[in-house]
Amino acid sequence: MVGVVALAGGVGAAKFLRGLVEVVPPGKIVIVGNVGDDVELYGLHISPDLDIIMYTLAGIVDEVKGWGVAGDTFNCLEMLGRLGFETWFKLGDRDLAIHVIRTKMLREGYTLSQATAQLCKMLGVKAKLIPMSDDDVRTKVQAGELLLDFQEYFVKRGTMDKVTNVVFEGAEKAKPAPGVTEAIDEAERIIICPSNPILSIAPILSISAIRKALMASKAPVLGVSPIVGGKALKGPADRVMASMGFEPSAYGVAKFYGKLLKHIIIDEADIAHKKRIENLGIKVTVTNTLMKSIEDAVRLAKIVMEAE
Ligand code: FO1
């Protein structure tokens, strides 16, 4: 029986989910992860958002960066650099082990969702983590004349470009991974984690069968705003929203999700937006949404689980 379905991007989502697994039995949680950020480097398939969630729930994430494995070393990357390869994507030695095994499984015929389930099992992750699709969907960022792969925009160029459009290549033909729409249909509650709406959640929503299942679901859809006081907690969400014509605020987040959302949890710093959001027909809970510790994440997860 599925209790909760969580739509998730990377670091913000993972922090929230670390709290959620303390509030809801992990076996009742299905996490639908963004794979629009996936990238192939040195012949290896890398799924950064799935890995961030896996490492966080396995208790091995680098808590300072929010991604990668704690205490990792970079000997392999250093050698790759010496061999003349680009090394802008900072893959640690332990992190690389995951990409080697994922790629091996994919080559042997596993789907990405099967490989992810295996990796979760190996790492002791109890919640069910499913990539949004087993088909290739790739987020491309348009910045004026430039069309950049997501990680090129995000890591290589350090989000310096002004984003004018975002496309999800392959989304039209992509099917949800097995279990995604079934979990949405059965869910008692659906949570949109505090992730970048345009770069992390929109790729999931770009798969029409997922969007349809969410719209048809009887379960309430609740969101947590990743924008606090007009600023993204991490990453470029505020700038991307502004350059794409959305108000970079908790109100802008609520407006972006629109009819999909029944209830949004916003920060105390954004109390001035409460009425404006309610006028959109969306319920609002105002609380401290900052997650500086596991206790903060647990407290926030409880509030999301109690919101009507
Ligand atoms: N983010 C960075 O800002 N710089 C990196 O070099 C980097 C490497 C990296 C390696 C493995 C991994 O799983 C994630 C990594 N990330 C890195 C994070 C990642 O690119 C983004 O946070 C997500 O794609 C956006 O959610």
py3Dmol code that shows the C-alpha trace and the ligand (Angstrom):
import py3Dmol

protein = """\
ATOM      1  CA  MET A   1       0.000   0.000   0.000  1.00  0.00           C
ATOM      2  CA  VAL A   2       1.438   3.360  -1.055  1.00  0.00           C
ATOM      3  CA  GLY A   3       1.010   6.126   1.495  1.00  0.00           C
ATOM      4  CA  VAL A   4       2.984   8.968   0.016  1.00  0.00           C
ATOM      5  CA  VAL A   5       4.330   9.771  -3.431  1.00  0.00           C
ATOM      6  CA  ALA A   6       7.045  12.422  -3.498  1.00  0.00           C
ATOM      7  CA  LEU A   7       8.170  14.160  -6.671  1.00  0.00           C
ATOM      8  CA  ALA A   8      11.817  14.976  -6.193  1.00  0.00           C
ATOM      9  CA  GLY A   9      14.799  16.780  -7.674  1.00  0.00           C
ATOM     10  CA  GLY A  10      18.201  16.857  -5.974  1.00  0.00           C
ATOM     11  CA  VAL A  11      19.584  18.417  -2.796  1.00  0.00           C
ATOM     12  CA  GLY A  12      16.471  20.240  -1.399  1.00  0.00           C
ATOM     13  CA  ALA A  13      14.280  17.200  -2.018  1.00  0.00           C
ATOM     14  CA  ALA A  14      16.793  14.821  -0.464  1.00  0.00           C
ATOM     15  CA  LYS A  15      16.997  16.907   2.730  1.00  0.00           C
ATOM     16  CA  PHE A  16      13.217  16.902   3.003  1.00  0.00           C
ATOM     17  CA  LEU A  17      12.984  13.159   2.304  1.00  0.00           C
ATOM     18  CA  ARG A  18      15.542  12.483   5.045  1.00  0.00           C
ATOM     19  CA  GLY A  19      12.932  13.930   7.393  1.00  0.00           C
ATOM     20  CA  LEU A  20       9.973  12.229   5.731  1.00  0.00           C
ATOM     21  CA  VAL A  21      11.393   8.721   6.269  1.00  0.00           C
ATOM     22  CA  GLU A  22      11.362   9.420  10.020  1.00  0.00           C
ATOM     23  CA  VAL A  23       7.667  10.386   9.907  1.00  0.00           C
ATOM     24  CA  VAL A  24       6.242   7.846   7.433  1.00  0.00           C
ATOM     25  CA  PRO A  25       7.367   4.196   7.305  1.00  0.00           C
ATOM     26  CA  PRO A  26       9.831   4.151   4.364  1.00  0.00           C
ATOM     27  CA  GLY A  27       8.015   1.160   2.874  1.00  0.00           C
ATOM     28  CA  LYS A  28       5.000   3.441   2.326  1.00  0.00           C
ATOM     29  CA  ILE A  29       6.964   6.081   0.419  1.00  0.00           C
ATOM     30  CA  VAL A  30       7.445   6.121  -3.350  1.00  0.00           C
ATOM     31  CA  ILE A  31       9.882   8.759  -4.580  1.00  0.00           C
ATOM     32  CA  VAL A  32       9.632   9.723  -8.256  1.00  0.00           C
ATOM     33  CA  GLY A  33      13.034  11.142  -9.157  1.00  0.00           C
ATOM     34  CA  ASN A  34      14.024  13.555 -11.894  1.00  0.00           C
ATOM     35  CA  VAL A  35      16.372  12.090 -14.503  1.00  0.00           C
ATOM     36  CA  GLY A  36      16.383  15.046 -16.889  1.00  0.00           C
ATOM     37  CA  ASP A  37      19.806  15.947 -15.385  1.00  0.00           C
ATOM     38  CA  ASP A  38      21.341  12.570 -16.277  1.00  0.00           C
ATOM     39  CA  VAL A  39      24.625  12.732 -18.108  1.00  0.00           C
ATOM     40  CA  GLU A  40      27.050  10.314 -19.746  1.00  0.00           C
ATOM     41  CA  LEU A  41      30.715  10.874 -18.902  1.00  0.00           C
ATOM     42  CA  TYR A  42      33.656   8.548 -19.636  1.00  0.00           C
ATOM     43  CA  GLY A  43      31.131   6.004 -20.927  1.00  0.00           C
ATOM     44  CA  LEU A  44      29.304   5.955 -17.567  1.00  0.00           C
ATOM     45  CA  HIS A  45      25.617   6.691 -16.980  1.00  0.00           C
ATOM     46  CA  ILE A  46      25.293   9.216 -14.155  1.00  0.00           C
ATOM     47  CA  SER A  47      21.922  10.022 -12.541  1.00  0.00           C
ATOM     48  CA  PRO A  48      22.807  12.901 -10.184  1.00  0.00           C
ATOM     49  CA  ASP A  49      19.375  13.457  -8.659  1.00  0.00           C
ATOM     50  CA  LEU A  50      18.742   9.746  -8.003  1.00  0.00           C
ATOM     51  CA  ASP A  51      22.213   9.476  -6.466  1.00  0.00           C
ATOM     52  CA  ILE A  52      21.746  12.518  -4.219  1.00  0.00           C
ATOM     53  CA  ILE A  53      18.559  10.932  -2.855  1.00  0.00           C
ATOM     54  CA  MET A  54      20.123   7.465  -2.502  1.00  0.00           C
ATOM     55  CA  TYR A  55      23.224   8.770  -0.731  1.00  0.00           C
ATOM     56  CA  THR A  56      21.160  10.990   1.579  1.00  0.00           C
ATOM     57  CA  LEU A  57      18.752   8.215   2.579  1.00  0.00           C
ATOM     58  CA  ALA A  58      21.661   5.776   2.962  1.00  0.00           C
ATOM     59  CA  GLY A  59      23.331   8.272   5.322  1.00  0.00           C
ATOM     60  CA  ILE A  60      26.504   8.580   3.213  1.00  0.00           C
ATOM     61  CA  VAL A  61      25.968  11.903   1.430  1.00  0.00           C
ATOM     62  CA  ASP A  62      28.517  14.709   1.696  1.00  0.00           C
ATOM     63  CA  GLU A  63      26.383  16.956   3.927  1.00  0.00           C
ATOM     64  CA  VAL A  64      28.376  20.095   3.135  1.00  0.00           C
ATOM     65  CA  LYS A  65      27.921  19.923  -0.655  1.00  0.00           C
ATOM     66  CA  GLY A  66      24.612  18.043  -0.518  1.00  0.00           C
ATOM     67  CA  TRP A  67      25.814  15.721  -3.314  1.00  0.00           C
ATOM     68  CA  GLY A  68      28.535  13.095  -3.668  1.00  0.00           C
ATOM     69  CA  VAL A  69      29.734  10.676  -1.001  1.00  0.00           C
ATOM     70  CA  ALA A  70      31.061  11.916   2.351  1.00  0.00           C
ATOM     71  CA  GLY A  71      34.837  11.725   2.684  1.00  0.00           C
ATOM     72  CA  ASP A  72      35.322  10.842  -0.979  1.00  0.00           C
ATOM     73  CA  THR A  73      38.677  11.136  -2.721  1.00  0.00           C
ATOM     74  CA  PHE A  74      39.269  12.208  -6.315  1.00  0.00           C
ATOM     75  CA  ASN A  75      42.191  10.060  -7.454  1.00  0.00           C
ATOM     76  CA  CYS A  76      40.427   8.639 -10.493  1.00  0.00           C
ATOM     77  CA  LEU A  77      39.329  12.100 -11.650  1.00  0.00           C
ATOM     78  CA  GLU A  78      42.862  13.414 -11.171  1.00  0.00           C
ATOM     79  CA  MET A  79      44.188  10.610 -13.389  1.00  0.00           C
ATOM     80  CA  LEU A  80      41.482  11.247 -15.990  1.00  0.00           C
ATOM     81  CA  GLY A  81      42.660  14.860 -16.071  1.00  0.00           C
ATOM     82  CA  ARG A  82      46.243  13.719 -16.542  1.00  0.00           C
ATOM     83  CA  LEU A  83      45.077  11.571 -19.454  1.00  0.00           C
ATOM     84  CA  GLY A  84      43.643  14.713 -21.036  1.00  0.00           C
ATOM     85  CA  PHE A  85      39.933  14.325 -20.228  1.00  0.00           C
ATOM     86  CA  GLU A  86      37.709  17.124 -18.975  1.00  0.00           C
ATOM     87  CA  THR A  87      37.165  17.008 -15.211  1.00  0.00           C
ATOM     88  CA  TRP A  88      34.630  19.765 -14.534  1.00  0.00           C
ATOM     89  CA  PHE A  89      32.060  17.296 -13.133  1.00  0.00           C
ATOM     90  CA  LYS A  90      33.547  16.361  -9.782  1.00  0.00           C
ATOM     91  CA  LEU A  91      33.117  12.600  -9.565  1.00  0.00           C
ATOM     92  CA  GLY A  92      34.654  11.094  -6.453  1.00  0.00           C
ATOM     93  CA  ASP A  93      36.184   7.622  -6.321  1.00  0.00           C
ATOM     94  CA  ARG A  94      33.371   6.132  -4.207  1.00  0.00           C
ATOM     95  CA  ASP A  95      30.718   7.907  -6.267  1.00  0.00           C
ATOM     96  CA  LEU A  96      32.285   6.411  -9.409  1.00  0.00           C
ATOM     97  CA  ALA A  97      31.685   2.883  -8.071  1.00  0.00           C
ATOM     98  CA  ILE A  98      27.934   3.536  -8.283  1.00  0.00           C
ATOM     99  CA  HIS A  99      28.169   4.806 -11.870  1.00  0.00           C
ATOM    100  CA  VAL A 100      30.309   1.804 -12.889  1.00  0.00           C
ATOM    101  CA  ILE A 101      27.757  -0.636 -11.457  1.00  0.00           C
ATOM    102  CA  ARG A 102      24.735   1.268 -12.828  1.00  0.00           C
ATOM    103  CA  THR A 103      26.308   1.315 -16.290  1.00  0.00           C
ATOM    104  CA  LYS A 104      27.173  -2.401 -16.069  1.00  0.00           C
ATOM    105  CA  MET A 105      23.550  -3.201 -15.179  1.00  0.00           C
ATOM    106  CA  LEU A 106      22.208  -1.045 -18.026  1.00  0.00           C
ATOM    107  CA  ARG A 107      24.578  -2.786 -20.477  1.00  0.00           C
ATOM    108  CA  GLU A 108      23.329  -6.166 -19.230  1.00  0.00           C
ATOM    109  CA  GLY A 109      19.776  -5.148 -20.095  1.00  0.00           C
ATOM    110  CA  TYR A 110      18.441  -3.779 -16.812  1.00  0.00           C
ATOM    111  CA  THR A 111      16.181  -0.768 -17.155  1.00  0.00           C
ATOM    112  CA  LEU A 112      17.140   2.360 -15.222  1.00  0.00           C
ATOM    113  CA  SER A 113      14.357   1.676 -12.705  1.00  0.00           C
ATOM    114  CA  GLN A 114      15.566  -1.909 -12.178  1.00  0.00           C
ATOM    115  CA  ALA A 115      19.152  -0.712 -11.766  1.00  0.00           C
ATOM    116  CA  THR A 116      18.004   1.974  -9.313  1.00  0.00           C
ATOM    117  CA  ALA A 117      16.046  -0.575  -7.253  1.00  0.00           C
ATOM    118  CA  GLN A 118      19.147  -2.793  -7.079  1.00  0.00           C
ATOM    119  CA  LEU A 119      21.423   0.079  -6.055  1.00  0.00           C
ATOM    120  CA  CYS A 120      18.936   1.152  -3.359  1.00  0.00           C
ATOM    121  CA  LYS A 121      18.867  -2.396  -2.029  1.00  0.00           C
ATOM    122  CA  MET A 122      22.659  -2.585  -2.005  1.00  0.00           C
ATOM    123  CA  LEU A 123      22.880   0.729  -0.122  1.00  0.00           C
ATOM    124  CA  GLY A 124      20.087  -0.158   2.332  1.00  0.00           C
ATOM    125  CA  VAL A 125      17.626   2.493   1.144  1.00  0.00           C
ATOM    126  CA  LYS A 126      14.164   1.369   2.241  1.00  0.00           C
ATOM    127  CA  ALA A 127      11.920   3.912   0.513  1.00  0.00           C
ATOM    128  CA  LYS A 128      11.102   3.041  -3.094  1.00  0.00           C
ATOM    129  CA  LEU A 129      12.989   5.326  -5.486  1.00  0.00           C
ATOM    130  CA  ILE A 130      11.775   5.219  -9.095  1.00  0.00           C
ATOM    131  CA  PRO A 131      13.172   7.333 -11.932  1.00  0.00           C
ATOM    132  CA  MET A 132      10.375   9.272 -13.642  1.00  0.00           C
ATOM    133  CA  SER A 133      11.046   7.265 -16.824  1.00  0.00           C
ATOM    134  CA  ASP A 134      13.215   4.482 -18.179  1.00  0.00           C
ATOM    135  CA  ASP A 135      13.292   6.341 -21.485  1.00  0.00           C
ATOM    136  CA  ASP A 136      15.809   9.101 -22.168  1.00  0.00           C
ATOM    137  CA  VAL A 137      14.445  12.522 -21.263  1.00  0.00           C
ATOM    138  CA  ARG A 138      17.120  15.208 -21.220  1.00  0.00           C
ATOM    139  CA  THR A 139      16.722  18.726 -19.896  1.00  0.00           C
ATOM    140  CA  LYS A 140      18.234  21.281 -22.295  1.00  0.00           C
ATOM    141  CA  VAL A 141      18.705  24.845 -21.254  1.00  0.00           C
ATOM    142  CA  GLN A 142      18.365  27.576 -23.837  1.00  0.00           C
ATOM    143  CA  ALA A 143      20.356  30.722 -23.115  1.00  0.00           C
ATOM    144  CA  GLY A 144      19.907  33.053 -26.048  1.00  0.00           C
ATOM    145  CA  GLU A 145      21.689  31.409 -28.990  1.00  0.00           C
ATOM    146  CA  LEU A 146      23.117  28.626 -26.827  1.00  0.00           C
ATOM    147  CA  LEU A 147      21.382  25.289 -26.242  1.00  0.00           C
ATOM    148  CA  LEU A 148      23.142  23.659 -23.307  1.00  0.00           C
ATOM    149  CA  ASP A 149      22.952  20.196 -21.774  1.00  0.00           C
ATOM    150  CA  PHE A 150      21.729  20.553 -18.198  1.00  0.00           C
ATOM    151  CA  GLN A 151      25.042  19.755 -16.495  1.00  0.00           C
ATOM    152  CA  GLU A 152      26.902  21.973 -18.936  1.00  0.00           C
ATOM    153  CA  TYR A 153      24.655  24.842 -17.811  1.00  0.00           C
ATOM    154  CA  PHE A 154      24.606  23.862 -14.132  1.00  0.00           C
ATOM    155  CA  VAL A 155      28.131  22.707 -13.362  1.00  0.00           C
ATOM    156  CA  LYS A 156      30.456  23.481 -16.286  1.00  0.00           C
ATOM    157  CA  ARG A 157      29.241  27.057 -16.757  1.00  0.00           C
ATOM    158  CA  GLY A 158      28.165  27.507 -13.111  1.00  0.00           C
ATOM    159  CA  THR A 159      24.578  28.690 -13.953  1.00  0.00           C
ATOM    160  CA  MET A 160      26.024  31.986 -15.259  1.00  0.00           C
ATOM    161  CA  ASP A 161      23.781  32.046 -18.363  1.00  0.00           C
ATOM    162  CA  LYS A 162      20.431  33.794 -18.446  1.00  0.00           C
ATOM    163  CA  VAL A 163      17.933  31.021 -19.157  1.00  0.00           C
ATOM    164  CA  THR A 164      15.454  31.944 -21.893  1.00  0.00           C
ATOM    165  CA  ASN A 165      13.807  28.550 -22.320  1.00  0.00           C
ATOM    166  CA  VAL A 166      13.975  24.982 -21.029  1.00  0.00           C
ATOM    167  CA  VAL A 167      13.137  21.922 -23.125  1.00  0.00           C
ATOM    168  CA  PHE A 168      12.780  18.314 -22.114  1.00  0.00           C
ATOM    169  CA  GLU A 169      14.098  16.355 -25.056  1.00  0.00           C
ATOM    170  CA  GLY A 170      12.402  12.989 -25.465  1.00  0.00           C
ATOM    171  CA  ALA A 171       9.547  13.788 -23.061  1.00  0.00           C
ATOM    172  CA  GLU A 172       6.864  13.545 -25.739  1.00  0.00           C
ATOM    173  CA  LYS A 173       7.608   9.890 -26.409  1.00  0.00           C
ATOM    174  CA  ALA A 174       8.662   8.945 -22.882  1.00  0.00           C
ATOM    175  CA  LYS A 175       6.539   6.664 -20.750  1.00  0.00           C
ATOM    176  CA  PRO A 176       6.539   6.772 -16.957  1.00  0.00           C
ATOM    177  CA  ALA A 177       8.722   4.082 -15.413  1.00  0.00           C
ATOM    178  CA  PRO A 178       6.764   1.032 -14.175  1.00  0.00           C
ATOM    179  CA  GLY A 179       5.072   1.782 -10.867  1.00  0.00           C
ATOM    180  CA  VAL A 180       4.966   5.570 -11.181  1.00  0.00           C
ATOM    181  CA  THR A 181       1.359   6.134 -12.252  1.00  0.00           C
ATOM    182  CA  GLU A 182       0.206   3.129 -10.201  1.00  0.00           C
ATOM    183  CA  ALA A 183       1.738   4.731  -7.091  1.00  0.00           C
ATOM    184  CA  ILE A 184       0.106   8.080  -7.902  1.00  0.00           C
ATOM    185  CA  ASP A 185      -3.279   6.358  -8.360  1.00  0.00           C
ATOM    186  CA  GLU A 186      -2.979   4.596  -4.979  1.00  0.00           C
ATOM    187  CA  ALA A 187      -1.385   7.431  -2.992  1.00  0.00           C
ATOM    188  CA  GLU A 188      -3.034   8.991   0.047  1.00  0.00           C
ATOM    189  CA  ARG A 189      -0.888  12.099  -0.302  1.00  0.00           C
ATOM    190  CA  ILE A 190       1.356  13.494  -3.019  1.00  0.00           C
ATOM    191  CA  ILE A 191       4.202  15.823  -2.128  1.00  0.00           C
ATOM    192  CA  ILE A 192       6.124  18.103  -4.462  1.00  0.00           C
ATOM    193  CA  CYS A 193       9.451  18.417  -2.665  1.00  0.00           C
ATOM    194  CA  PRO A 194      11.252  21.764  -2.275  1.00  0.00           C
ATOM    195  CA  SER A 195      13.049  21.457  -5.610  1.00  0.00           C
ATOM    196  CA  ASN A 196      13.537  23.848  -8.504  1.00  0.00           C
ATOM    197  CA  PRO A 197      10.073  23.943 -10.152  1.00  0.00           C
ATOM    198  CA  ILE A 198      11.362  24.633 -13.661  1.00  0.00           C
ATOM    199  CA  LEU A 199      14.567  22.578 -13.747  1.00  0.00           C
ATOM    200  CA  SER A 200      13.799  19.667 -11.399  1.00  0.00           C
ATOM    201  CA  ILE A 201      10.023  19.135 -11.134  1.00  0.00           C
ATOM    202  CA  ALA A 202       8.907  20.273 -14.609  1.00  0.00           C
ATOM    203  CA  PRO A 203      10.902  17.428 -16.267  1.00  0.00           C
ATOM    204  CA  ILE A 204       8.784  14.947 -14.256  1.00  0.00           C
ATOM    205  CA  LEU A 205       5.581  16.807 -15.183  1.00  0.00           C
ATOM    206  CA  SER A 206       6.665  16.910 -18.838  1.00  0.00           C
ATOM    207  CA  ILE A 207       5.714  13.234 -19.136  1.00  0.00           C
ATOM    208  CA  SER A 208       2.048  13.522 -20.017  1.00  0.00           C
ATOM    209  CA  ALA A 209       0.923  10.266 -18.378  1.00  0.00           C
ATOM    210  CA  ILE A 210       2.424  11.443 -15.067  1.00  0.00           C
ATOM    211  CA  ARG A 211       0.775  14.839 -15.336  1.00  0.00           C
ATOM    212  CA  LYS A 212      -2.572  13.215 -16.167  1.00  0.00           C
ATOM    213  CA  ALA A 213      -2.301  10.781 -13.248  1.00  0.00           C
ATOM    214  CA  LEU A 214      -1.558  13.681 -10.882  1.00  0.00           C
ATOM    215  CA  MET A 215      -4.511  15.712 -12.173  1.00  0.00           C
ATOM    216  CA  ALA A 216      -6.812  12.676 -11.847  1.00  0.00           C
ATOM    217  CA  SER A 217      -5.595  11.653  -8.403  1.00  0.00           C
ATOM    218  CA  LYS A 218      -7.982  11.923  -5.465  1.00  0.00           C
ATOM    219  CA  ALA A 219      -5.046  12.400  -3.124  1.00  0.00           C
ATOM    220  CA  PRO A 220      -4.171  15.979  -2.176  1.00  0.00           C
ATOM    221  CA  VAL A 221      -1.075  17.390  -3.879  1.00  0.00           C
ATOM    222  CA  LEU A 222       1.012  19.433  -1.443  1.00  0.00           C
ATOM    223  CA  GLY A 223       4.075  21.458  -2.329  1.00  0.00           C
ATOM    224  CA  VAL A 224       6.915  22.964  -0.321  1.00  0.00           C
ATOM    225  CA  SER A 225       8.273  26.215  -1.715  1.00  0.00           C
ATOM    226  CA  PRO A 226      12.014  26.121  -2.458  1.00  0.00           C
ATOM    227  CA  ILE A 227      12.005  29.926  -2.628  1.00  0.00           C
ATOM    228  CA  VAL A 228      12.289  31.792   0.664  1.00  0.00           C
ATOM    229  CA  GLY A 229      12.210  35.564   0.838  1.00  0.00           C
ATOM    230  CA  GLY A 230      12.562  35.773  -2.953  1.00  0.00           C
ATOM    231  CA  LYS A 231      15.766  33.691  -2.958  1.00  0.00           C
ATOM    232  CA  ALA A 232      16.363  30.030  -3.803  1.00  0.00           C
ATOM    233  CA  LEU A 233      17.627  28.034  -0.829  1.00  0.00           C
ATOM    234  CA  LYS A 234      20.177  26.474  -3.182  1.00  0.00           C
ATOM    235  CA  GLY A 235      20.915  26.804  -6.873  1.00  0.00           C
ATOM    236  CA  PRO A 236      19.503  29.137  -9.505  1.00  0.00           C
ATOM    237  CA  ALA A 237      15.710  28.626  -9.086  1.00  0.00           C
ATOM    238  CA  ASP A 238      15.036  32.315  -8.332  1.00  0.00           C
ATOM    239  CA  ARG A 239      17.009  33.549 -11.354  1.00  0.00           C
ATOM    240  CA  VAL A 240      15.566  30.913 -13.682  1.00  0.00           C
ATOM    241  CA  MET A 241      12.014  31.728 -12.587  1.00  0.00           C
ATOM    242  CA  ALA A 242      12.573  35.434 -13.146  1.00  0.00           C
ATOM    243  CA  SER A 243      14.171  35.014 -16.575  1.00  0.00           C
ATOM    244  CA  MET A 244      11.344  32.659 -17.615  1.00  0.00           C
ATOM    245  CA  GLY A 245       8.696  35.232 -16.645  1.00  0.00           C
ATOM    246  CA  PHE A 246       7.627  33.824 -13.247  1.00  0.00           C
ATOM    247  CA  GLU A 247       7.720  35.892 -10.088  1.00  0.00           C
ATOM    248  CA  PRO A 248      10.682  34.531  -8.088  1.00  0.00           C
ATOM    249  CA  SER A 249       8.716  34.035  -4.883  1.00  0.00           C
ATOM    250  CA  ALA A 250       6.579  31.523  -3.005  1.00  0.00           C
ATOM    251  CA  TYR A 251       3.643  33.041  -4.916  1.00  0.00           C
ATOM    252  CA  GLY A 252       5.449  32.399  -8.223  1.00  0.00           C
ATOM    253  CA  VAL A 253       6.000  28.756  -7.191  1.00  0.00           C
ATOM    254  CA  ALA A 254       2.297  28.336  -6.335  1.00  0.00           C
ATOM    255  CA  LYS A 255       1.307  29.975  -9.633  1.00  0.00           C
ATOM    256  CA  PHE A 256       3.717  27.753 -11.576  1.00  0.00           C
ATOM    257  CA  TYR A 257       2.072  24.579 -10.224  1.00  0.00           C
ATOM    258  CA  GLY A 258      -1.371  26.141 -10.478  1.00  0.00           C
ATOM    259  CA  LYS A 259      -4.324  23.740 -10.490  1.00  0.00           C
ATOM    260  CA  LEU A 260      -2.086  20.791  -9.697  1.00  0.00           C
ATOM    261  CA  LEU A 261      -1.590  22.069  -6.168  1.00  0.00           C
ATOM    262  CA  LYS A 262      -4.082  21.866  -3.321  1.00  0.00           C
ATOM    263  CA  HIS A 263      -1.867  23.195  -0.568  1.00  0.00           C
ATOM    264  CA  ILE A 264       1.534  24.878  -0.358  1.00  0.00           C
ATOM    265  CA  ILE A 265       3.864  25.159   2.616  1.00  0.00           C
ATOM    266  CA  ILE A 266       5.724  28.472   2.559  1.00  0.00           C
ATOM    267  CA  ASP A 267       8.269  30.075   4.851  1.00  0.00           C
ATOM    268  CA  GLU A 268       7.503  32.616   7.573  1.00  0.00           C
ATOM    269  CA  ALA A 269       9.544  35.118   5.582  1.00  0.00           C
ATOM    270  CA  ASP A 270       6.858  34.901   2.882  1.00  0.00           C
ATOM    271  CA  ILE A 271       3.772  35.481   5.016  1.00  0.00           C
ATOM    272  CA  ALA A 272       2.964  38.532   2.872  1.00  0.00           C
ATOM    273  CA  HIS A 273       2.202  36.136  -0.036  1.00  0.00           C
ATOM    274  CA  LYS A 274      -0.344  34.059   1.935  1.00  0.00           C
ATOM    275  CA  LYS A 275      -3.489  35.920   0.811  1.00  0.00           C
ATOM    276  CA  ARG A 276      -2.280  36.214  -2.807  1.00  0.00           C
ATOM    277  CA  ILE A 277      -1.723  32.458  -2.961  1.00  0.00           C
ATOM    278  CA  GLU A 278      -5.095  31.719  -1.338  1.00  0.00           C
ATOM    279  CA  ASN A 279      -6.677  33.881  -4.033  1.00  0.00           C
ATOM    280  CA  LEU A 280      -5.333  31.320  -6.535  1.00  0.00           C
ATOM    281  CA  GLY A 281      -7.499  28.717  -4.756  1.00  0.00           C
ATOM    282  CA  ILE A 282      -4.513  27.082  -3.050  1.00  0.00           C
ATOM    283  CA  LYS A 283      -4.374  26.533   0.714  1.00  0.00           C
ATOM    284  CA  VAL A 284      -1.339  27.867   2.538  1.00  0.00           C
ATOM    285  CA  THR A 285       0.564  26.810   5.648  1.00  0.00           C
ATOM    286  CA  VAL A 286       3.212  29.220   6.900  1.00  0.00           C
ATOM    287  CA  THR A 287       6.113  27.792   8.911  1.00  0.00           C
ATOM    288  CA  ASN A 288       9.873  27.773   9.192  1.00  0.00           C
ATOM    289  CA  THR A 289      10.892  25.755   6.096  1.00  0.00           C
ATOM    290  CA  LEU A 290      14.671  25.977   6.559  1.00  0.00           C
ATOM    291  CA  MET A 291      16.250  22.551   7.026  1.00  0.00           C
ATOM    292  CA  LYS A 292      19.543  23.097   8.826  1.00  0.00           C
ATOM    293  CA  SER A 293      19.352  19.799  10.707  1.00  0.00           C
ATOM    294  CA  ILE A 294      17.574  16.443  10.521  1.00  0.00           C
ATOM    295  CA  GLU A 295      15.278  17.691  13.314  1.00  0.00           C
ATOM    296  CA  ASP A 296      14.238  20.614  11.077  1.00  0.00           C
ATOM    297  CA  ALA A 297      13.517  18.212   8.204  1.00  0.00           C
ATOM    298  CA  VAL A 298      11.470  15.925  10.470  1.00  0.00           C
ATOM    299  CA  ARG A 299       9.473  18.889  11.779  1.00  0.00           C
ATOM    300  CA  LEU A 300       8.774  20.120   8.225  1.00  0.00           C
ATOM    301  CA  ALA A 301       7.811  16.615   7.074  1.00  0.00           C
ATOM    302  CA  LYS A 302       5.326  16.345   9.974  1.00  0.00           C
ATOM    303  CA  ILE A 303       3.724  19.645   8.954  1.00  0.00           C
ATOM    304  CA  VAL A 304       3.421  18.495   5.342  1.00  0.00           C
ATOM    305  CA  MET A 305       1.899  15.188   6.497  1.00  0.00           C
ATOM    306  CA  GLU A 306      -0.629  16.970   8.715  1.00  0.00           C
ATOM    307  CA  ALA A 307      -1.678  19.657   6.199  1.00  0.00           C
ATOM    308  CA  GLU A 308      -5.191  19.083   4.885  1.00  0.00           C
TER     309      GLU A 308
END
"""
ligand_1 = """\
26
FO1
N 27.183 19.757 -8.635
C 28.087 20.749 -8.783
O 27.759 21.907 -8.567
N 29.381 20.462 -9.199
C 29.794 19.201 -9.448
O 30.954 19.002 -9.829
C 28.858 18.137 -9.240
C 29.219 16.813 -9.409
C 28.298 15.800 -9.099
C 28.678 14.455 -9.150
C 27.784 13.468 -8.849
C 26.481 13.793 -8.464
O 25.614 12.806 -8.159
C 26.071 15.114 -8.405
C 26.979 16.138 -8.705
N 26.625 17.466 -8.621
C 27.545 18.468 -8.829
C 25.263 17.858 -8.282
C 24.342 17.912 -9.501
O 24.925 18.280 -10.689
C 23.148 18.859 -9.299
O 22.942 19.192 -7.963
C 21.873 18.287 -9.833
O 21.951 17.741 -11.093
C 20.740 19.298 -9.760
O 19.804 18.765 -8.921
"""
view = py3Dmol.view(width=600, height=400)
view.addModel(protein, "pdb")
view.setStyle({"model": 0}, {"cartoon": {"style": "trace"}})
view.addModel(ligand_1, "xyz")
view.setStyle({"model": 1}, {"stick": {}})
view.zoomTo()
view.show()
